[in-house]
Amino acid sequence: MAPATPPLSFDRLVTAIGQVDAELAAQASRAINVSLTLRNWLIGFHIAEYEQQGADRALYGDKLLDRLSDAAEILTRLSFSHIAELLQCDDPTKRAFYELECIRATGPCAS
């Protein structure tokens, strides 16, 4: 038979609630950051595929970003600078840096 657990005191109750809240809030934040990183990468990928049309480099002359910002609701949380930086990054390390900056700027508390 398992030993009986002592009843929670008020102080232990407060501590337990605080620990649960902190841990689950941290897990939620990590999950959101992963999702936003993936979202930003996929948006950049689709834009680059469209712009490059199979070429090694895109010819950014048709104001695609202006057209997208007017037409696509999904881009409302990213600024022109975010998208421009993501499009210009050929280096995976630099691209990851800018994706993280996008997440920070457009995170769950940002509007």
C-alpha positions in Angstrom: 0.0 0.0 0.0 1.3 3.5 -0.9 2.2 5.8 1.9 -0.4 8.5 2.5 0.5 12.0 1.3 0.1 14.7 3.9 -2.6 17.2 3.2 -1.4 20.4 1.4 -0.9 23.4 3.5 -1.9 26.7 2.0 1.8 27.6 1.3 2.4 24.3 -0.5 -0.8 24.8 -2.5 0.4 28.3 -3.7 3.9 26.8 -4.5 2.4 23.9 -6.5 0.1 26.2 -8.5 3.0 28.5 -9.2 5.2 25.6 -10.4 2.5 24.2 -12.7 1.8 27.7 -14.1 5.4 28.4 -14.8 6.2 25.1 -16.4 3.2 24.9 -18.6 3.6 28.6 -19.7 7.2 27.8 -20.6 6.1 24.8 -22.6 3.5 26.8 -24.4 6.0 29.5 -25.3 8.4 26.9 -26.7 5.7 25.4 -28.8 4.6 28.8 -30.1 8.2 29.7 -31.0 8.7 26.5 -32.9 5.4 27.1 -34.8 6.4 30.7 -35.6 9.8 29.7 -36.8 8.3 27.1 -39.1 5.7 29.6 -40.3 8.3 32.2 -41.2 10.5 29.7 -42.9 7.7 28.4 -45.0 6.5 31.9 -46.0 10.0 32.8 -47.1 10.3 29.5 -48.9 7.1 30.0 -50.9 8.0 33.6 -51.7 11.5 32.6 -52.9 10.1 29.8 -55.0 7.6 32.2 -56.6 10.2 34.8 -57.2 13.0 32.6 -58.5 10.8 30.4 -60.8 13.5 27.8 -60.9 16.4 30.2 -61.3 19.3 30.5 -58.8 18.5 34.1 -58.0 15.3 36.1 -58.1 14.9 39.4 -60.0 13.1 41.5 -57.4 11.6 44.0 -59.8 7.9 43.4 -59.8 7.1 44.7 -56.3 5.9 41.3 -55.1 6.1 42.2 -51.5 3.9 45.1 -51.9 1.4 42.9 -53.8 1.5 40.2 -51.1 1.1 42.7 -48.2 -2.0 44.0 -49.9 -3.5 40.5 -50.6 -2.4 38.0 -48.0 -3.8 38.2 -44.5 -1.2 35.8 -43.2 1.5 38.4 -43.7 -0.2 41.0 -41.6 2.0 40.2 -38.6 5.3 40.4 -40.5 6.7 43.8 -41.5 8.3 44.5 -44.8 11.7 44.4 -43.2 11.1 40.9 -41.8 10.1 39.5 -45.2 12.9 41.4 -47.0 15.5 39.9 -44.6 14.1 36.4 -44.9 14.2 36.7 -48.7 17.8 37.8 -48.9 19.3 35.1 -46.7 21.1 32.4 -48.5 23.1 31.4 -45.4 21.1 29.1 -43.1 22.7 30.6 -40.0 21.8 34.1 -41.0 18.3 33.1 -42.0 17.8 31.3 -38.6 18.9 34.5 -36.9 16.3 36.6 -38.8 13.6 34.1 -38.2 14.2 34.3 -34.5 14.1 38.1 -34.8 10.7 37.8 -36.5 9.5 35.6 -33.8 10.6 38.1 -31.1 9.0 41.0 -32.9 5.7 39.2 -33.8 5.5 36.9 -30.8 2.2 36.0 -28.9 2.3 39.3 -26.9 3.0 41.5 -29.9 0.1 43.0 -31.9 
